[in-house]
Amino acid sequence: MATKTRLPPPRLALAAACLAWTTAASLAAQPVVLVPTGAAPAAEASESAPRRIAADRAVRPSDNVAIAAAETGVLRRLPSLGRSTKLAGEHDEILWPIYLTAAEAAARPRLRLTHVAAVSVMPEASRLTVSVDDRPVGSFPVSANGAARTVEVTLPTGALHAGWNALRVVAEQRHRVECSTASTYELWTEIDRAHSGLVFADGFAPERRSLADLADVSPDETGRVRLRLVVGQDPDPARLDRLLRLAQAIAIAGGWLDPVVSIRKTPGTGPGVDVLIGAEARGALPATAELPSDVVALLDDPDPSRLVLAVPEDAATLDRVIGQIAQAGRELEGSEAGRLARRTIGGRVVEGGEISSFADLGATSTEFTGRLFRTAVDLRLPADFYPADYAKVALNLAGGHAPGLDRKSRLTIRVNGRQIAGAPLSAHAGEIFADRLIELPLSAFRPGRNRLEIEASVPHPDDQACDAAVQIDAGKRFLFVDQSRLTFPTFARAARLPDLAASAAGVFAALDPATRPKIWAPRPDPETLAAIATLTTRIAVADGRLGAPEIAFRNPPTDAPSAWVIGAFSDLPATVSGAVGVEPVAVHDAWRRRPAAFERVSDVGGPIDPVARRAAALRLAALEPSLDPIVTGTLQFRPLAEPGRKDLVDEWRRSIESPWSPAAFLRGAETRLRRSFEPVLGAEAPLPRFAPRATTGVVFAQALSPNGGVWTLTTAATAAALAEGVEALTEGDRWASLSGDVVAWDKASDEIETGATKPRGFFMTASPTPGNLRLIAAGWIGEHPIVFALMALAATGLLGFATARLLPHVGVRA
């Protein structure tokens, strides 16, 4: 959790950075002079030799880096971080928390990185730099000409520690032929997570000895960890609840951001963890068959990418094991940087009212020589956080910029991909700032994970020359100091539902027991149980706490105030889909054409073959008449024009007209007034109906219920499609993008679709203190300004009327 103590202004850090910044001005009243960042004058021909030497050094890897001709040894892959492994732009970095046993740390494994870069990247001026616990351990140029390259870094003795370590990869990239700011968006280098990680010698045994070593397991090719709960018989609801809490404890202790969980009767194959529960399940493996029934055993598999945990099945012992695993997850071991990286995975927890430096959030100080600097941090806000404009987030930036930059130079702040603030970098003589304040609207954030990006566009007039030699040995243009800080206000705490972002962050656990939804599973087959286990474990990881809702194996009663229904669409009554705003007839028509053979291309709990999935997606696309068949071979589907679509000219006219034009204002006045007065008058607009296509893999929808709660539905065409769709939906990037009240994963395009927004209601999650109620009221007024303005006018009118009636009766009568 972020510290609540105020940090002093970073004057010492800035002073040190400024002294190191060789192009800074003297403190006397003289103009600041920096080395030009463009092409050198012709008279300075003597600089060509040093620049040639710099270019020659730029293409050389450090001494401990070698290009791997063949992949040897045992690879332990890098884990998923909930984001792409693509390093984009001129400056980008990825930070992995890596757990090692004492034997692994002493073995001095090699670090293997397989990567491919865009053809526009200039290898002479572009490098990947690797550091462990903020200590550089290797550097090498990126691959050229779009070809994949595998390099191996020999780590120094003592670089790795038992417990958690912080592995950081930083990319500095420059364009081959362009020096414009726009060209920086063409730069990228992607790390192949299936072939990257730590490499141990053949036959090496990791020697896992404690419950904390559950974190020491290799992910699969996608970076996700497979957690297989092996039981001897089908679990009843009470036993399933305990199994789900066990899976959650293991995932949280292991630091797995988006695990895939299954419940099965036999151990699986491939990377992952098999949890054998009870004597009957232990009998499936010879190594565990003879263990006493009350023993908890952690066993290394001959395949080091696998791990076996055997636990008893009686309720009291299993509860004790769950507590021990949860305690092991709280007592982090390893280096200071490693523990910090582990705590910030999935976003640094922010409860409101604290001050956090960017160093605490995982960012690093940077001296930047390019044209477009970007750095980002992840924040995890409470699930019952009410996002509205009742307060501001203060961003105090520390850093500086060089003199002579283009007038277009500016800072841009983005939250979740949206630009929300900015400031010019207009000081012609350069500027060094220790506490530059930029206020961010609180409404730009959302419950759960948020990504805040700082972008500095610092073009220089000399970029027009675009000298490649200067790009290799360029002058510094921008300084970012990691003692920049974020100050968060006190949050209004109330659940505003329907909102899938809040639901994905764990808001159900904060609701009153009377409105907290129960999970209803009409048919508890293995695929449906896998979907339930993966969803609840993913929510627990996002929330950071254990908690499984009550489960029932039947359809919910129609008068239930709240319900979360999970199951195949064919097992559900039409009232369930109708309650959440999904058109049941359209769903039936869309999904009845899907052959069952296309639903899943592997067994439950095992990784899905990507080639088979793409082939199945192509076959599904052929069933959807609204997709253009000419481009389906690339899996980049283009919707065709639908019958009865509005006139294109009219659509274009409306899209380019100003929202403040009289026509646009009159056209939207009725809608705005109706939306503004719905919360006051209780008028209920008809629920928009979401209609999936034949290629829709899974639907996740939510709506208010007439009985004062909220109904949620997770469904797919079949149970197999449900397991596959939930696995895709809970992947890091997709899960973080959930918002609104209905989302659907399309199997053909592999994208998330969203539906229209329904009316929302407030559910109190905290005590109704005056301060919390004041913040909620201020946020509601900010969202309904028309209502507030009319209420103010009405109050003014009443005051005037009362005054007019009172004045004749006041004073001395003649």
Secondary structure, 3 states (H helix, E strand, C coil): CCCCCCCCCCHHHHHHHHHHCCCCCCCCCCCCCCCCCCCCCCCCHHHHHHHHHHHHHHCCCCCCEEECCCCCCEEEECCCCCCCCEEECCEEEEEEEEEECHHHHHCCCEEEEEEEECCCECHHHCEEEEEECCEEEEEEECCCCCCCEEEEEECCCCCCCCEEEEEEEEEECCECCCCCCHHHHHCEEEECHHHCEEEECCCCCCCCCCHHHHHCCCCCCCCCCEEEEEECCCCCHHHHHHHHHHHHHHHHHHCCCCCEEEEECCCCCCCEEEEEECHHHHCCCHHHHCCCCCCCEEEECCCCCEEEEEECCCHHHHHHHHHHHHHHHHCCCECHHHHHHHHHCCCEECCCCCEEECCCCCCCCEEECCCEEEEEEEEEECCCECCCCCCEEEEEEEEEECCCCCCCCEEEEEECCEEEEEEECCCCCCEEEEEEEEEEEHHHCCCEEEEEEEEEECCCHHHHCCCHHHHHCCCCCEEECCCCEEECCCCCEEEEECCHHHHHCCHHHHCCCCCCCEEECCCCCHHHHHHHHHHHHHHHHHHCCCCCCCEECCCCCCCCCCEEEEEEHHHCCHHHHHHCCECHHHHHHHHCCCCHHHCCCCCCCCCCCHHHHHHHHHHHHCCCCCECHHHHHHCCCCECCCCCCCCHHHHHHHHHCCCCCHHHHHHHHHHHHHHHHHHHHCCCCCCCCECCCCCEEEEEEEEECCCCCEEEEEEECCHHHHHHHHHHHCCHHHHHCCCCCEEEEECCCCEEEECCCCCCEEEECCCCCHHHHHHHHHHHHHHCHHHHHHHHHHHHHHHHHHHHHHHHHCCCCC
